[in-house]
Amino acid sequence: MSFEEETETTPLNELEQIEINLLLEGLYQKYGYDFRSYVRTSLSRRIIHRMRAERLPTITALLEKILHDPAYLERLLNDLSIRMTEMYRDPSFFAAFRNEVVPLLRDLPEIRIWHAGCATGEEVYSMAILIQEEGLAEKTKIYATDINEKALRSARKGAFPLEKMQQYTKNYLRAGGKKAFSEYYTTDHQFAYFHPIMEDNLTFAQHNLVTDGSFNEFHVILCRNVMIYFNNDLQQKVHRLLYNSLADGGFVGLGSKESILFMPPGLDYEEFNATERIYQKRK
Ligand SMILES: C[S@@+](CC[C@H](N)C(=O)[O-])C[C@H]1O[C@@H](n2cnc3c(N)ncnc32)[C@H](O)[C@@H]1O
């Protein structure tokens, strides 16, 4: 079983919980990475995994290493971010986006899209292809951000494992794709390369949804399968950030298991397509 799929949890004892709190506090105070309001189960499992991988006896020993050696920090950060993603994940979401949202974007002079929590970029290239097929590439700017610099480095390359292409082709067609999917990539023996689709209008940058603010006004924000790892307070905070970053009439798309239950009061959204978790900010 891979680390990403690992589900087994051993409940933490009281001391380990204290150590985890101290580690998260240290990470925040020293480096500004704020994981204090993430759902604890998965976070704790990942911290313990890192402690064991570094052959350290305690979480406190890991904290000590992290405070004094940024190499440990980078490895822990990489573990703490759950990057599972795929191209056209939930194809029906992308089909709804193409059929229902795109017609409402068509007349805008410029379209700005933000992928918040883009991981290794599969969602971003999926959107870029869709936008290109709809003839909107010239006037669309896509901003893709993540907290994880390593994931972003990989995203910039636009290279995805060749063995995934069969599944991604199925997803693409179910999402309403209009061509042979293979037209969009070149291959070597290991990877399919999607670079340079929309290259001039596609920007990847590091951005932390917990601690960084709004940086533009967008017509579409996809923040899918990110808040699922946040506690209710943090979800509310991030919902506010997304709302304040949306133009009036703009759309936000969430992941299939994400709920708007934790949206704070006062965010005036219409359920545009509730099944696909697409909401429109009222004008
Ligand atoms: C499971 S992936 C989702 C990827 C993609 N949106 C999708 O649905 O397929 C979650 C991503 O959220 C990122 N993330 C977690 N906390 C974040 C934060 N505070 N700010 C920005 N990105 C964050 C992780 O690094 C990870 O790449």
The ligand as an SDF file (V2000), in Angstrom:
LIG
                    3D

 27 29  0  0  0  0  0  0  0  0999 V2000
   -5.4720   16.3450   -2.9050 C   0  0  0  0  0  0  0  0  0  0  0  0
   -4.6350   17.6710   -3.6870 S   0  0  0  0  0  0  0  0  0  0  0  0
   -5.8930   18.2930   -4.7560 C   0  0  0  0  0  0  0  0  0  0  0  0
   -5.3890   18.5830   -6.1360 C   0  0  0  0  0  0  0  0  0  0  0  0
   -6.4460   19.0260   -7.1510 C   0  0  0  0  0  0  0  0  0  0  0  0
   -7.0750   20.2630   -6.7620 N   0  0  0  0  0  0  0  0  0  0  0  0
   -7.4680   17.9510   -7.3700 C   0  0  0  0  0  0  0  0  0  0  0  0
   -8.5900   18.0870   -6.8820 O   0  0  0  0  0  0  0  0  0  0  0  0
   -7.1830   16.9550   -8.0200 O   0  0  0  0  0  0  0  0  0  0  0  0
   -4.5670   18.8820   -2.3790 C   0  0  0  0  0  0  0  0  0  0  0  0
   -3.5290   19.9450   -2.6050 C   0  0  0  0  0  0  0  0  0  0  0  0
   -3.7760   21.0290   -1.6790 O   0  0  0  0  0  0  0  0  0  0  0  0
   -2.5360   21.5500   -1.3110 C   0  0  0  0  0  0  0  0  0  0  0  0
   -2.6620   22.3270   -0.0670 N   0  0  0  0  0  0  0  0  0  0  0  0
   -2.8210   21.8650    1.2010 C   0  0  0  0  0  0  0  0  0  0  0  0
   -2.8350   22.8790    2.0720 N   0  0  0  0  0  0  0  0  0  0  0  0
   -2.6890   24.0110    1.3410 C   0  0  0  0  0  0  0  0  0  0  0  0
   -2.6120   25.3770    1.6810 C   0  0  0  0  0  0  0  0  0  0  0  0
   -2.6830   25.7790    2.9370 N   0  0  0  0  0  0  0  0  0  0  0  0
   -2.4400   26.2920    0.6780 N   0  0  0  0  0  0  0  0  0  0  0  0
   -2.3560   25.8730   -0.6130 C   0  0  0  0  0  0  0  0  0  0  0  0
   -2.4090   24.5930   -0.9950 N   0  0  0  0  0  0  0  0  0  0  0  0
   -2.5800   23.6540   -0.0310 C   0  0  0  0  0  0  0  0  0  0  0  0
   -1.6610   20.3350   -1.1660 C   0  0  0  0  0  0  0  0  0  0  0  0
   -0.2840   20.6870   -1.2160 O   0  0  0  0  0  0  0  0  0  0  0  0
   -2.1040   19.4700   -2.3380 C   0  0  0  0  0  0  0  0  0  0  0  0
   -1.2930   19.6750   -3.4470 O   0  0  0  0  0  0  0  0  0  0  0  0
  1  2  1  0
  2  3  1  0
  2 10  1  0
  3  4  1  0
  4  5  1  0
  5  6  1  0
  5  7  1  0
  7  8  2  0
  7  9  1  0
 10 11  1  0
 11 12  1  0
 11 26  1  0
 12 13  1  0
 13 14  1  0
 13 24  1  0
 14 15  1  0
 14 23  1  0
 15 16  2  0
 16 17  1  0
 17 18  1  0
 17 23  2  0
 18 19  1  0
 18 20  2  0
 20 21  1  0
 21 22  2  0
 22 23  1  0
 24 25  1  0
 24 26  1  0
 26 27  1  0
M  CHG  2   2   1   9  -1
M  END
$$$$
